[in-house]
Amino acid sequence: MSSLVVRRTALAASTAALVLLATACGGSSDSADEKAGDTGATQADKTPSAAPAKALTAAELEKAALVQADVKHGKVATKVPAVDDIAQDKVKADDEACAPLAHLQAGSYVGKPAATAKRSWLDDVKRPAKNASTEEALLIGIDRAKVIETLASYDDGGAEQVMKDLKTAAEKCAGGFAYTAAGTKTKMAKVETTQAPEGADEAFAVTQTLNADDVKAPTKGVVVRKGATLVYFTSANLASAATGKDYDFPAELVEAQLAKLG
């Protein structure tokens, strides 16, 4: 195996913690009986209703959040490990204009929701071909998307305002930004809005390029709004972090979540 791939893979593994992938090679689901391709340029906004929708309670969000039965593959964790549950006040952007993107990247939320719920999802392990080289087998073994999902419900039009703030931040911070999460500094080389999923009242999707040493790797975020509820999806892939190559965002998670929200 080339020393470059080994080194980049090691860098990717350490960098992964910054994009909420510290458990990507050994993630788990806490409940066995519980069972977007790319998504991500902003979907044309739908006109918000005159009267803001009612915020859901924490119990309602927990009921609406994904469980294992809602997904066709991968593992859903309903009890999210601490490494994937960074408190909002532990995330600080160097430029306040980029704070919404920093919170999305850290797997947190924007603004002041009335209630939240959280999940994580880890894709299944891919099996290398029998004749794969050691290098190929290593990369295939870590080619797993990891997603942190945060549901947040807002009072008084707060969800609509957050969507505006995210879109504004993507425009202002297109050239990159830096932020600190739980004491760790992370640099993003660039921000690019991409095609957002259908089926929501509003949707936003973005690819943020992580810059760590000589590794520049894409990470992907999607935010969808249904009424007063936002669902944040933050994703990354260890193989992508090691090689810098693109990866597919698991759009089926967004589809499944929107279906549960109704």
C-alpha positions as semicolon CSV with decimal commas, in nm:
position;residue;x (nm);y (nm);z (nm)
1;M;0,000;0,000;0,000
2;S;0,138;0,344;-0,081
3;S;0,259;0,547;0,213
4;L;0,059;0,843;0,079
5;V;-0,271;0,654;0,104
6;V;-0,182;0,529;0,451
7;R;-0,098;0,881;0,562
8;R;-0,407;1,036;0,406
9;T;-0,625;0,765;0,556
10;A;-0,478;0,832;0,899
11;L;-0,539;1,204;0,851
12;A;-0,892;1,130;0,742
13;A;-0,955;0,925;1,052
14;S;-0,840;1,207;1,280
15;T;-1,017;1,472;1,073
16;A;-1,335;1,266;1,084
17;A;-1,400;1,363;1,442
18;L;-1,436;1,719;1,324
19;V;-1,713;1,621;1,089
20;L;-1,883;1,385;1,330
21;L;-1,738;1,060;1,198
22;A;-1,542;0,945;1,499
23;T;-1,761;0,635;1,521
24;A;-1,790;0,575;1,148
25;C;-1,584;0,256;1,149
26;G;-1,763;0,106;1,444
27;G;-2,096;0,279;1,476
28;S;-2,393;0,100;1,624
29;S;-2,767;0,115;1,659
30;D;-2,905;0,101;2,010
31;S;-3,227;-0,072;1,910
32;A;-3,240;-0,379;1,689
33;D;-3,618;-0,394;1,678
34;E;-3,652;-0,031;1,558
35;K;-3,577;-0,025;1,229
36;A;-3,039;1,264;-0,100
37;G;-2,710;1,032;-0,470
38;D;-2,625;1,395;-0,415
39;T;-2,874;1,637;-0,278
40;G;-2,802;1,961;-0,168
41;A;-2,833;2,503;-0,481
42;T;-3,122;2,583;-0,289
43;Q;-3,468;2,456;-0,386
44;A;-3,702;2,732;-0,496
45;D;-3,861;2,862;-0,181
46;K;-4,226;2,799;-0,132
47;T;-4,421;3,091;0,006
48;P;-4,461;3,050;0,382
49;S;-4,817;3,049;0,511
50;A;-4,943;3,370;0,668
51;A;-4,985;3,203;1,006
52;P;-4,671;3,022;1,128
53;A;-4,719;2,653;1,187
54;K;-4,724;2,523;1,542
55;A;-4,399;2,396;1,688
56;L;-4,387;2,028;1,776
57;T;-4,304;1,915;2,128
58;A;-3,998;1,708;2,217
59;A;-4,219;1,400;2,248
60;E;-4,372;1,465;1,905
61;L;-4,028;1,509;1,749
62;E;-3,907;1,183;1,902
63;K;-4,207;1,005;1,757
64;A;-4,145;1,161;1,415
65;A;-3,769;1,097;1,406
66;L;-3,624;0,805;1,213
67;V;-3,597;0,458;1,363
68;Q;-3,445;0,141;1,219
69;A;-3,768;0,029;1,055
70;D;-3,774;0,346;0,845
71;V;-3,451;0,273;0,656
72;K;-3,367;0,004;0,401
73;H;-3,000;-0,025;0,493
74;G;-2,751;0,111;0,742
75;K;-2,798;0,149;1,116
76;V;-3,003;0,414;1,297
77;A;-2,896;0,508;1,649
78;T;-3,171;0,664;1,856
79;K;-2,929;0,728;2,143
80;V;-2,662;0,938;1,979
81;P;-2,306;0,905;2,115
82;A;-2,167;1,211;2,292
83;V;-1,910;1,266;2,015
84;D;-2,200;1,318;1,772
85;D;-2,401;1,543;2,005
86;I;-2,213;1,873;2,024
87;A;-2,403;2,139;2,217
88;Q;-2,496;2,451;2,024
89;D;-2,301;2,678;2,258
90;K;-1,984;2,475;2,194
91;V;-1,980;2,582;1,828
92;K;-1,826;2,920;1,743
93;A;-1,754;3,054;1,394
94;D;-1,463;3,295;1,347
95;D;-1,697;3,504;1,133
96;E;-2,044;3,530;1,281
97;A;-2,191;3,552;0,931
98;C;-2,086;3,188;0,882
99;A;-2,227;3,064;1,214
100;P;-2,532;2,889;1,058
101;L;-2,301;2,680;0,838
102;A;-2,075;2,604;1,132
103;H;-2,367;2,473;1,334
104;L;-2,486;2,261;1,042
105;Q;-2,135;2,123;0,989
106;A;-2,101;2,038;1,359
107;G;-2,428;1,845;1,360
108;S;-2,604;2,104;1,571
109;Y;-2,890;2,345;1,493
110;V;-2,940;2,714;1,422
111;G;-3,144;2,962;1,623
112;K;-3,354;2,886;1,929
113;P;-3,584;2,587;1,872
114;A;-3,866;2,506;2,112
115;A;-3,771;2,136;2,107
116;T;-3,518;1,904;1,943
117;A;-3,454;1,535;1,879
118;K;-3,146;1,364;1,741
119;R;-3,045;1,054;1,547
120;S;-2,736;0,917;1,375
121;W;-2,711;0,680;1,079
122;L;-2,417;0,476;0,955
123;D;-2,415;0,300;0,621
124;D;-2,342;-0,071;0,588
125;V;-1,988;-0,198;0,536
126;K;-1,898;-0,264;0,175
127;R;-1,710;-0,586;0,099
128;P;-1,402;-0,567;-0,127
129;A;-1,357;-0,805;-0,418
130;K;-1,147;-1,114;-0,349
131;N;-0,873;-0,989;-0,577
132;A;-0,867;-0,637;-0,429
133;S;-0,530;-0,500;-0,324
134;T;-0,466;-0,412;0,039
135;E;-0,502;-0,045;-0,048
136;E;-0,830;-0,101;-0,230
137;A;-0,966;-0,315;0,054
138;L;-0,880;-0,045;0,307
139;L;-1,058;0,227;0,116
140;I;-1,363;0,009;0,048
141;G;-1,379;-0,080;0,416
142;I;-1,407;0,285;0,520
143;D;-1,635;0,387;0,232
144;R;-1,934;0,445;0,460
145;A;-2,145;0,758;0,482
146;K;-2,224;0,879;0,834
147;V;-2,515;1,114;0,896
148;I;-2,613;1,312;1,203
149;E;-2,981;1,409;1,196
150;T;-3,126;1,683;1,415
151;L;-3,495;1,764;1,424
152;A;-3,576;2,109;1,562
153;S;-3,915;2,276;1,591
154;Y;-3,954;2,653;1,622
155;D;-4,214;2,901;1,742
156;D;-4,321;3,222;1,569
157;G;-4,172;3,170;1,225
158;G;-3,830;3,072;1,357
159;A;-3,793;2,784;1,111
160;E;-3,845;3,011;0,812
161;Q;-3,589;3,258;0,950
162;V;-3,327;2,986;0,993
163;M;-3,368;2,883;0,630
164;K;-3,305;3,245;0,526
165;D;-3,000;3,260;0,754
166;L;-2,852;2,942;0,604
167;K;-2,894;3,067;0,248
168;T;-2,741;3,404;0,337
169;A;-2,446;3,236;0,508
170;A;-2,383;3,015;0,204
171;E;-2,358;3,327;-0,014
172;K;-2,136;3,524;0,225
173;C;-1,906;3,234;0,314
174;A;-1,864;3,074;-0,028
175;G;-1,487;3,127;-0,006
176;G;-1,459;2,924;0,314
177;F;-1,455;2,990;0,687
178;A;-1,325;2,853;1,014
179;Y;-1,503;2,748;1,330
180;T;-1,438;2,580;1,662
181;A;-1,651;2,292;1,791
182;A;-1,596;2,148;2,137
183;G;-1,252;2,310;2,146
184;T;-1,133;2,182;1,806
185;K;-1,064;2,424;1,521
186;T;-1,184;2,329;1,173
187;K;-1,127;2,506;0,843
188;M;-1,361;2,486;0,546
189;A;-1,200;2,568;0,210
190;K;-1,520;2,654;0,025
191;V;-1,898;2,637;0,039
192;E;-2,118;2,547;-0,256
193;T;-2,496;2,517;-0,262
194;T;-2,619;2,216;-0,456
195;Q;-2,948;2,067;-0,572
196;A;-3,191;2,045;-0,282
197;P;-3,440;1,760;-0,232
198;E;-3,806;1,779;-0,325
199;G;-4,105;1,725;-0,101
200;A;-4,045;1,986;0,170
201;D;-4,193;2,331;0,227
202;E;-3,837;2,458;0,185
203;A;-3,505;2,284;0,133
204;F;-3,138;2,377;0,137
205;A;-2,835;2,168;0,048
206;V;-2,467;2,245;0,055
207;T;-2,128;2,086;0,001
208;Q;-1,861;2,224;0,233
209;T;-1,501;2,133;0,158
210;L;-1,303;2,040;0,467
211;N;-0,942;2,161;0,468
212;A;-0,709;1,969;0,703
213;D;-0,336;1,955;0,625
214;D;-0,315;1,829;0,267
215;V;-0,660;1,669;0,276
216;K;-0,945;1,860;0,113
217;A;-1,260;1,654;0,129
218;P;-1,628;1,721;0,065
219;T;-1,884;1,708;0,344
220;K;-2,253;1,747;0,272
221;G;-2,541;1,903;0,457
222;V;-2,914;1,916;0,388
223;V;-3,182;2,107;0,576
224;V;-3,552;2,062;0,504
225;R;-3,850;2,244;0,650
226;K;-4,194;2,100;0,712
227;G;-4,413;2,363;0,876
228;A;-4,238;2,482;1,191
229;T;-3,995;2,188;1,197
230;L;-3,648;2,176;1,045
231;V;-3,449;1,860;0,991
232;Y;-3,072;1,903;0,965
233;F;-2,868;1,627;0,800
234;T;-2,489;1,648;0,834
235;S;-2,286;1,387;0,647
236;A;-1,930;1,282;0,567
237;N;-1,746;0,976;0,442
238;L;-1,408;0,848;0,563
239;A;-1,299;0,717;0,223
240;S;-1,382;1,053;0,072
241;A;-1,181;1,223;0,346
242;A;-0,886;0,998;0,263
243;T;-0,896;1,047;-0,113
244;G;-1,069;1,382;-0,159
245;K;-1,315;1,221;-0,398
246;D;-1,686;1,291;-0,400
247;Y;-1,944;1,061;-0,240
248;D;-2,321;1,020;-0,260
249;F;-2,538;1,176;0,006
250;P;-2,797;0,918;0,123
251;A;-3,104;1,094;-0,013
252;E;-3,328;0,811;0,105
253;L;-3,292;0,935;0,463
254;V;-3,444;1,270;0,368
255;E;-3,727;1,099;0,183
256;A;-3,802;0,872;0,478
257;Q;-3,796;1,158;0,726
258;L;-4,021;1,382;0,520
259;A;-4,268;1,095;0,488
260;K;-4,285;1,061;0,866
261;L;-4,335;1,432;0,916
262;G;-4,629;1,417;0,673
